[in-house]
Amino acid sequence: MSHKARSLAFLIALLCGLSVLPLILSTYYLGLVTGALILAILAMSANLLLGYLGLASVGQAAFFGVASYAVAIYTRSAEGAAWSAIAVGLLAAVAAGLVFGPLAIRTRDIFFLVIMLAFCQILYGVTYSWRSVTGGDDGLPGLARPDLIPGVSLDGPVSYYVFVAVVFLLVVGAFRLFVNSPFGLVLKGIRDSDSRMRALGYNVWLYKYIAFTASALIGGISGVLHAYYYGCPNPADFSLIHSSSALLMVILGGPGALLGPLAGSLIIVFVREFVSNVTDRWLIVLGFAYVCTVLFFPDGLIGTIGRWWREKSSRGRSHATAPLPERSQEESSTEFVSAGKSN
């Protein structure tokens, strides 16, 4: 099967799986899946940096929160301009990426992690203290969901789930095309050895800057969906919880794995939901799951399954193409005599 055929089959299978959920899940659990899909898009923005550039970011909530607040602020100032508010939210996230990018991509490892965390804390302080614009710690409640088309509302849980699922599939498809393009291959080369790619003549800084901005756009998409889902952007959107959760989802699912963010988000959302009903110490359980993943699944759940499948396939191919053992002269002569007798 060709690469394009596998990609098409993968998207069709994912579409079928998401289409069945409204038929078998209650409204409550469908809402959990909706929230998980939104967080999965945020985790995809972290996956682009960690899986393809080797940069662990705990600052994706910066783009998430900027887009969320931009939608709410613009909607309040321009009534009835819902779709243009979405465009404003995405442009705000991209603008944040363009501003923060030149500072962030100059660093790496722990320094990149710290500077991204600093960006989040700066924006958190601004939204918390600038009450006249951001509402302070009360946020901006009352954000209404737009109509998809005249007469088709997104207010219902099923309709909004379908909208989020479609956006998620579009992001997954675009993400797959992006990372499998020549540009994505260059990012992998930079991840493995940026000095070697620089020696080959690639503008490493520019590639990192574009990838960082693309990561900001993906985070902004998640922020817009989150704003309409809960209807109240607040300073907690910039919190370390969102950023660290996104990074944890990538690690649980597998850095660089396309479905890694989705698997990680589903694990975190449902573990948090079920364990929190039993104890308030659900973070201990989640931390234990994280430790087990790092110890026994260093490539993440999806990454480990993919590696296992590739190894199995390669062993099957090598076994199928293995040369037959040479027969001795005595065996050949025996077969020849037997054939002569049968004749």
KEVOZA-648979 format. One record per residue (C-alpha): x, y, z; chain. Coordinates in steps of 0.25 Angstrom, whole numbers. Each point is the difference from the previous one (the first is absolute). Layout:
N
<site X="X" Y="Y" Z="Z" cadena="A"/>
...
//
This chain:
343
<site X="0" Y="0" Z="0" cadena="A"/>
<site X="5" Y="14" Z="-4" cadena="A"/>
<site X="3" Y="11" Z="10" cadena="A"/>
<site X="-12" Y="8" Z="-6" cadena="A"/>
<site X="-9" Y="-12" Z="1" cadena="A"/>
<site X="4" Y="-3" Z="15" cadena="A"/>
<site X="-3" Y="15" Z="3" cadena="A"/>
<site X="-13" Y="0" Z="-6" cadena="A"/>
<site X="-4" Y="-13" Z="7" cadena="A"/>
<site X="5" Y="5" Z="13" cadena="A"/>
<site X="-9" Y="13" Z="-1" cadena="A"/>
<site X="-12" Y="-8" Z="-4" cadena="A"/>
<site X="2" Y="-10" Z="12" cadena="A"/>
<site X="1" Y="12" Z="9" cadena="A"/>
<site X="-12" Y="7" Z="-6" cadena="A"/>
<site X="-8" Y="-13" Z="2" cadena="A"/>
<site X="4" Y="-1" Z="14" cadena="A"/>
<site X="-4" Y="14" Z="3" cadena="A"/>
<site X="-13" Y="-1" Z="-7" cadena="A"/>
<site X="-4" Y="-12" Z="8" cadena="A"/>
<site X="2" Y="7" Z="14" cadena="A"/>
<site X="-13" Y="9" Z="0" cadena="A"/>
<site X="-8" Y="-13" Z="-2" cadena="A"/>
<site X="6" Y="-8" Z="11" cadena="A"/>
<site X="4" Y="10" Z="11" cadena="A"/>
<site X="-9" Y="9" Z="9" cadena="A"/>
<site X="0" Y="15" Z="0" cadena="A"/>
<site X="10" Y="0" Z="12" cadena="A"/>
<site X="10" Y="-9" Z="-6" cadena="A"/>
<site X="-1" Y="6" Z="-14" cadena="A"/>
<site X="3" Y="14" Z="7" cadena="A"/>
<site X="13" Y="-7" Z="6" cadena="A"/>
<site X="4" Y="-5" Z="-14" cadena="A"/>
<site X="-2" Y="14" Z="-5" cadena="A"/>
<site X="9" Y="6" Z="10" cadena="A"/>
<site X="10" Y="-11" Z="-2" cadena="A"/>
<site X="0" Y="4" Z="-15" cadena="A"/>
<site X="2" Y="14" Z="3" cadena="A"/>
<site X="12" Y="-3" Z="9" cadena="A"/>
<site X="5" Y="-10" Z="-10" cadena="A"/>
<site X="2" Y="12" Z="-10" cadena="A"/>
<site X="7" Y="8" Z="10" cadena="A"/>
<site X="9" Y="-12" Z="3" cadena="A"/>
<site X="3" Y="-1" Z="-15" cadena="A"/>
<site X="6" Y="14" Z="0" cadena="A"/>
<site X="9" Y="-5" Z="11" cadena="A"/>
<site X="3" Y="-13" Z="-8" cadena="A"/>
<site X="5" Y="8" Z="-12" cadena="A"/>
<site X="10" Y="6" Z="9" cadena="A"/>
<site X="4" Y="-12" Z="8" cadena="A"/>
<site X="-1" Y="-11" Z="-10" cadena="A"/>
<site X="6" Y="7" Z="-12" cadena="A"/>
<site X="9" Y="11" Z="6" cadena="A"/>
<site X="4" Y="-7" Z="13" cadena="A"/>
<site X="-5" Y="13" Z="8" cadena="A"/>
<site X="-9" Y="-3" Z="12" cadena="A"/>
<site X="-9" Y="11" Z="2" cadena="A"/>
<site X="-9" Y="3" Z="13" cadena="A"/>
<site X="-4" Y="13" Z="-6" cadena="A"/>
<site X="-11" Y="-4" Z="-11" cadena="A"/>
<site X="-10" Y="6" Z="9" cadena="A"/>
<site X="5" Y="14" Z="-4" cadena="A"/>
<site X="-6" Y="-2" Z="-14" cadena="A"/>
<site X="-12" Y="-8" Z="5" cadena="A"/>
<site X="-4" Y="12" Z="10" cadena="A"/>
<site X="3" Y="11" Z="-10" cadena="A"/>
<site X="-9" Y="-6" Z="-10" cadena="A"/>
<site X="-11" Y="-2" Z="10" cadena="A"/>
<site X="1" Y="14" Z="6" cadena="A"/>
<site X="0" Y="6" Z="-14" cadena="A"/>
<site X="-12" Y="-7" Z="-4" cadena="A"/>
<site X="-8" Y="5" Z="12" cadena="A"/>
<site X="5" Y="14" Z="0" cadena="A"/>
<site X="-3" Y="2" Z="-15" cadena="A"/>
<site X="-14" Y="-7" Z="1" cadena="A"/>
<site X="-3" Y="10" Z="11" cadena="A"/>
<site X="4" Y="12" Z="-8" cadena="A"/>
<site X="-6" Y="-5" Z="-13" cadena="A"/>
<site X="-13" Y="-7" Z="2" cadena="A"/>
<site X="-4" Y="-10" Z="-10" cadena="A"/>
<site X="14" Y="-1" Z="-6" cadena="A"/>
<site X="2" Y="-15" Z="5" cadena="A"/>
<site X="8" Y="-5" Z="-12" cadena="A"/>
<site X="8" Y="12" Z="-1" cadena="A"/>
<site X="3" Y="-1" Z="15" cadena="A"/>
<site X="5" Y="-14" Z="-3" cadena="A"/>
<site X="10" Y="6" Z="-10" cadena="A"/>
<site X="4" Y="10" Z="10" cadena="A"/>
<site X="3" Y="-11" Z="10" cadena="A"/>
<site X="9" Y="-7" Z="-10" cadena="A"/>
<site X="7" Y="12" Z="-4" cadena="A"/>
<site X="3" Y="4" Z="14" cadena="A"/>
<site X="6" Y="-14" Z="3" cadena="A"/>
<site X="9" Y="1" Z="-13" cadena="A"/>
<site X="4" Y="14" Z="4" cadena="A"/>
<site X="4" Y="-5" Z="14" cadena="A"/>
<site X="8" Y="-11" Z="-7" cadena="A"/>
<site X="7" Y="11" Z="-9" cadena="A"/>
<site X="3" Y="8" Z="12" cadena="A"/>
<site X="5" Y="-11" Z="10" cadena="A"/>
<site X="7" Y="-8" Z="-11" cadena="A"/>
<site X="13" Y="8" Z="-2" cadena="A"/>
<site X="2" Y="-1" Z="15" cadena="A"/>
<site X="-4" Y="-14" Z="2" cadena="A"/>
<site X="7" Y="-7" Z="-11" cadena="A"/>
<site X="14" Y="6" Z="4" cadena="A"/>
<site X="-1" Y="-10" Z="12" cadena="A"/>
<site X="-1" Y="-15" Z="1" cadena="A"/>
<site X="-2" Y="-11" Z="11" cadena="A"/>
<site X="-3" Y="6" Z="14" cadena="A"/>
<site X="2" Y="14" Z="-4" cadena="A"/>
<site X="-11" Y="-1" Z="-11" cadena="A"/>
<site X="-9" Y="-6" Z="10" cadena="A"/>
<site X="2" Y="11" Z="10" cadena="A"/>
<site X="-2" Y="11" Z="-10" cadena="A"/>
<site X="-13" Y="-5" Z="-5" cadena="A"/>
<site X="-5" Y="-2" Z="15" cadena="A"/>
<site X="4" Y="15" Z="2" cadena="A"/>
<site X="-8" Y="4" Z="-12" cadena="A"/>
<site X="-12" Y="-7" Z="6" cadena="A"/>
<site X="2" Y="7" Z="13" cadena="A"/>
<site X="1" Y="14" Z="-6" cadena="A"/>
<site X="-13" Y="-2" Z="-7" cadena="A"/>
<site X="-6" Y="-6" Z="12" cadena="A"/>
<site X="4" Y="12" Z="8" cadena="A"/>
<site X="-6" Y="10" Z="-11" cadena="A"/>
<site X="-13" Y="-7" Z="-1" cadena="A"/>
<site X="-1" Y="-1" Z="15" cadena="A"/>
<site X="3" Y="15" Z="3" cadena="A"/>
<site X="-6" Y="7" Z="-12" cadena="A"/>
<site X="-14" Y="-2" Z="5" cadena="A"/>
<site X="-7" Y="11" Z="-9" cadena="A"/>
<site X="4" Y="-8" Z="-13" cadena="A"/>
<site X="1" Y="-14" Z="5" cadena="A"/>
<site X="-9" Y="-1" Z="12" cadena="A"/>
<site X="11" Y="-4" Z="9" cadena="A"/>
<site X="-2" Y="-13" Z="8" cadena="A"/>
<site X="-15" Y="0" Z="-4" cadena="A"/>
<site X="4" Y="-1" Z="-15" cadena="A"/>
<site X="-10" Y="3" Z="-11" cadena="A"/>
<site X="-12" Y="-8" Z="2" cadena="A"/>
<site X="-12" Y="-1" Z="-10" cadena="A"/>
<site X="7" Y="-3" Z="-13" cadena="A"/>
<site X="-11" Y="-6" Z="-9" cadena="A"/>
<site X="4" Y="-10" Z="-11" cadena="A"/>
<site X="-2" Y="4" Z="-14" cadena="A"/>
<site X="-10" Y="-6" Z="-10" cadena="A"/>
<site X="7" Y="-9" Z="-10" cadena="A"/>
<site X="-9" Y="4" Z="-11" cadena="A"/>
<site X="-14" Y="8" Z="2" cadena="A"/>
<site X="-9" Y="-10" Z="7" cadena="A"/>
<site X="11" Y="-9" Z="4" cadena="A"/>
<site X="4" Y="3" Z="15" cadena="A"/>
<site X="12" Y="-6" Z="7" cadena="A"/>
<site X="-7" Y="2" Z="14" cadena="A"/>
<site X="-3" Y="-15" Z="1" cadena="A"/>
<site X="10" Y="-10" Z="6" cadena="A"/>
<site X="-1" Y="-9" Z="-13" cadena="A"/>
<site X="1" Y="11" Z="-10" cadena="A"/>
<site X="12" Y="6" Z="7" cadena="A"/>
<site X="7" Y="-13" Z="1" cadena="A"/>
<site X="-2" Y="-2" Z="-15" cadena="A"/>
<site X="6" Y="13" Z="-2" cadena="A"/>
<site X="12" Y="-2" Z="9" cadena="A"/>
<site X="2" Y="-14" Z="-6" cadena="A"/>
<site X="0" Y="6" Z="-15" cadena="A"/>
<site X="10" Y="10" Z="5" cadena="A"/>
<site X="9" Y="-10" Z="6" cadena="A"/>
<site X="0" Y="-9" Z="-12" cadena="A"/>
<site X="4" Y="12" Z="-9" cadena="A"/>
<site X="11" Y="3" Z="10" cadena="A"/>
<site X="5" Y="-14" Z="0" cadena="A"/>
<site X="0" Y="-1" Z="-15" cadena="A"/>
<site X="7" Y="13" Z="-2" cadena="A"/>
<site X="10" Y="-4" Z="11" cadena="A"/>
<site X="3" Y="-13" Z="-7" cadena="A"/>
<site X="2" Y="7" Z="-13" cadena="A"/>
<site X="9" Y="10" Z="7" cadena="A"/>
<site X="9" Y="-9" Z="7" cadena="A"/>
<site X="1" Y="-10" Z="-12" cadena="A"/>
<site X="4" Y="11" Z="-9" cadena="A"/>
<site X="14" Y="4" Z="-4" cadena="A"/>
<site X="-1" Y="11" Z="11" cadena="A"/>
<site X="-4" Y="-10" Z="10" cadena="A"/>
<site X="12" Y="-9" Z="-4" cadena="A"/>
<site X="9" Y="12" Z="2" cadena="A"/>
<site X="-5" Y="2" Z="14" cadena="A"/>
<site X="3" Y="-14" Z="4" cadena="A"/>
<site X="14" Y="2" Z="-5" cadena="A"/>
<site X="1" Y="13" Z="9" cadena="A"/>
<site X="-5" Y="-9" Z="11" cadena="A"/>
<site X="11" Y="-10" Z="-2" cadena="A"/>
<site X="11" Y="10" Z="-3" cadena="A"/>
<site X="-2" Y="14" Z="-2" cadena="A"/>
<site X="15" Y="3" Z="-3" cadena="A"/>
<site X="0" Y="-11" Z="-11" cadena="A"/>
<site X="-12" Y="7" Z="-6" cadena="A"/>
<site X="6" Y="13" Z="1" cadena="A"/>
<site X="13" Y="-5" Z="-7" cadena="A"/>
<site X="-9" Y="-5" Z="-11" cadena="A"/>
<site X="-5" Y="14" Z="-3" cadena="A"/>
<site X="-13" Y="0" Z="7" cadena="A"/>
<site X="-5" Y="12" Z="7" cadena="A"/>
<site X="-2" Y="-7" Z="13" cadena="A"/>
<site X="-5" Y="13" Z="7" cadena="A"/>
<site X="-11" Y="2" Z="-11" cadena="A"/>
<site X="-5" Y="-14" Z="1" cadena="A"/>
<site X="-1" Y="1" Z="15" cadena="A"/>
<site X="-7" Y="13" Z="-1" cadena="A"/>
<site X="-11" Y="-5" Z="-10" cadena="A"/>
<site X="-2" Y="-13" Z="8" cadena="A"/>
<site X="-2" Y="8" Z="13" cadena="A"/>
<site X="-10" Y="9" Z="-7" cadena="A"/>
<site X="-7" Y="-12" Z="-5" cadena="A"/>
<site X="0" Y="-5" Z="14" cadena="A"/>
<site X="-6" Y="13" Z="5" cadena="A"/>
<site X="-11" Y="-1" Z="-11" cadena="A"/>
<site X="-4" Y="-14" Z="4" cadena="A"/>
<site X="0" Y="4" Z="15" cadena="A"/>
<site X="-9" Y="12" Z="-4" cadena="A"/>
<site X="-10" Y="-10" Z="-7" cadena="A"/>
<site X="-1" Y="-7" Z="13" cadena="A"/>
<site X="-2" Y="13" Z="8" cadena="A"/>
<site X="-12" Y="4" Z="-9" cadena="A"/>
<site X="-7" Y="-13" Z="1" cadena="A"/>
<site X="2" Y="0" Z="15" cadena="A"/>
<site X="-5" Y="15" Z="2" cadena="A"/>
<site X="-13" Y="-4" Z="-7" cadena="A"/>
<site X="-1" Y="-13" Z="7" cadena="A"/>
<site X="0" Y="6" Z="14" cadena="A"/>
<site X="-4" Y="14" Z="-4" cadena="A"/>
<site X="9" Y="7" Z="10" cadena="A"/>
<site X="15" Y="3" Z="-2" cadena="A"/>
<site X="7" Y="2" Z="13" cadena="A"/>
<site X="14" Y="1" Z="4" cadena="A"/>
<site X="1" Y="-15" Z="3" cadena="A"/>
<site X="1" Y="-1" Z="-15" cadena="A"/>
<site X="14" Y="4" Z="2" cadena="A"/>
<site X="3" Y="-9" Z="11" cadena="A"/>
<site X="11" Y="-10" Z="1" cadena="A"/>
<site X="-10" Y="-11" Z="1" cadena="A"/>
<site X="-4" Y="2" Z="-14" cadena="A"/>
<site X="14" Y="0" Z="-6" cadena="A"/>
<site X="5" Y="-11" Z="9" cadena="A"/>
<site X="-12" Y="-9" Z="-3" cadena="A"/>
<site X="2" Y="2" Z="-15" cadena="A"/>
<site X="15" Y="-4" Z="1" cadena="A"/>
<site X="-4" Y="-12" Z="9" cadena="A"/>
<site X="-10" Y="-4" Z="-11" cadena="A"/>
<site X="11" Y="0" Z="-10" cadena="A"/>
<site X="9" Y="-8" Z="9" cadena="A"/>
<site X="-11" Y="-10" Z="3" cadena="A"/>
<site X="-4" Y="-2" Z="-14" cadena="A"/>
<site X="14" Y="1" Z="-6" cadena="A"/>
<site X="8" Y="12" Z="-6" cadena="A"/>
<site X="-1" Y="0" Z="-15" cadena="A"/>
<site X="-12" Y="-9" Z="0" cadena="A"/>
<site X="-12" Y="5" Z="-8" cadena="A"/>
<site X="-10" Y="-6" Z="9" cadena="A"/>
<site X="8" Y="2" Z="13" cadena="A"/>
<site X="-6" Y="13" Z="4" cadena="A"/>
<site X="-14" Y="-6" Z="-1" cadena="A"/>
<site X="3" Y="-12" Z="8" cadena="A"/>
<site X="7" Y="8" Z="10" cadena="A"/>
<site X="-12" Y="10" Z="2" cadena="A"/>
<site X="-10" Y="-12" Z="1" cadena="A"/>
<site X="8" Y="-6" Z="11" cadena="A"/>
<site X="2" Y="13" Z="8" cadena="A"/>
<site X="-15" Y="4" Z="-2" cadena="A"/>
<site X="-6" Y="-13" Z="4" cadena="A"/>
<site X="10" Y="-3" Z="11" cadena="A"/>
<site X="-2" Y="13" Z="6" cadena="A"/>
<site X="-15" Y="-2" Z="-1" cadena="A"/>
<site X="-1" Y="-14" Z="6" cadena="A"/>
<site X="11" Y="1" Z="10" cadena="A"/>
<site X="-5" Y="14" Z="5" cadena="A"/>
<site X="-14" Y="-6" Z="4" cadena="A"/>
<site X="8" Y="-9" Z="9" cadena="A"/>
<site X="11" Y="9" Z="6" cadena="A"/>
<site X="5" Y="14" Z="-1" cadena="A"/>
<site X="14" Y="-6" Z="-2" cadena="A"/>
<site X="-2" Y="-3" Z="-15" cadena="A"/>
<site X="13" Y="6" Z="-3" cadena="A"/>
<site X="7" Y="-11" Z="7" cadena="A"/>
<site X="-6" Y="-10" Z="-9" cadena="A"/>
<site X="3" Y="8" Z="-12" cadena="A"/>
<site X="14" Y="2" Z="4" cadena="A"/>
<site X="1" Y="-15" Z="2" cadena="A"/>
<site X="-5" Y="-3" Z="-14" cadena="A"/>
<site X="10" Y="10" Z="-5" cadena="A"/>
<site X="12" Y="-7" Z="7" cadena="A"/>
<site X="-5" Y="-13" Z="-5" cadena="A"/>
<site X="0" Y="5" Z="-14" cadena="A"/>
<site X="14" Y="6" Z="1" cadena="A"/>
<site X="5" Y="-13" Z="6" cadena="A"/>
<site X="-7" Y="-10" Z="-9" cadena="A"/>
<site X="-4" Y="8" Z="-12" cadena="A"/>
<site X="11" Y="10" Z="-3" cadena="A"/>
<site X="-6" Y="3" Z="-14" cadena="A"/>
<site X="-14" Y="2" Z="6" cadena="A"/>
<site X="-12" Y="-9" Z="-2" cadena="A"/>
<site X="-2" Y="2" Z="-14" cadena="A"/>
<site X="15" Y="2" Z="-3" cadena="A"/>
<site X="3" Y="-14" Z="6" cadena="A"/>
<site X="-12" Y="-7" Z="-7" cadena="A"/>
<site X="5" Y="6" Z="-14" cadena="A"/>
<site X="14" Y="-4" Z="3" cadena="A"/>
<site X="-5" Y="-14" Z="4" cadena="A"/>
<site X="-8" Y="-1" Z="-13" cadena="A"/>
<site X="12" Y="5" Z="-9" cadena="A"/>
<site X="9" Y="-10" Z="6" cadena="A"/>
<site X="-10" Y="-11" Z="-2" cadena="A"/>
<site X="-3" Y="4" Z="-14" cadena="A"/>
<site X="15" Y="0" Z="-3" cadena="A"/>
<site X="2" Y="-14" Z="6" cadena="A"/>
<site X="-11" Y="-5" Z="-8" cadena="A"/>
<site X="6" Y="6" Z="-13" cadena="A"/>
<site X="14" Y="-5" Z="3" cadena="A"/>
<site X="-6" Y="-14" Z="3" cadena="A"/>
<site X="-8" Y="0" Z="-13" cadena="A"/>
<site X="12" Y="4" Z="-8" cadena="A"/>
<site X="10" Y="-9" Z="7" cadena="A"/>
<site X="7" Y="-10" Z="-10" cadena="A"/>
<site X="-3" Y="-14" Z="0" cadena="A"/>
<site X="10" Y="-9" Z="7" cadena="A"/>
<site X="9" Y="-7" Z="-10" cadena="A"/>
<site X="-3" Y="-15" Z="-2" cadena="A"/>
<site X="12" Y="-10" Z="0" cadena="A"/>
<site X="4" Y="-7" Z="-13" cadena="A"/>
<site X="-6" Y="-13" Z="7" cadena="A"/>
<site X="-14" Y="6" Z="2" cadena="A"/>
<site X="0" Y="5" Z="-14" cadena="A"/>
<site X="4" Y="-13" Z="-6" cadena="A"/>
<site X="-10" Y="-7" Z="8" cadena="A"/>
<site X="-11" Y="9" Z="-5" cadena="A"/>
<site X="4" Y="-3" Z="-14" cadena="A"/>
<site X="0" Y="-15" Z="2" cadena="A"/>
<site X="-14" Y="1" Z="6" cadena="A"/>
<site X="-5" Y="8" Z="-11" cadena="A"/>
<site X="5" Y="-10" Z="-10" cadena="A"/>
<site X="-6" Y="-11" Z="7" cadena="A"/>
<site X="-14" Y="7" Z="0" cadena="A"/>
<site X="1" Y="2" Z="-15" cadena="A"/>
//
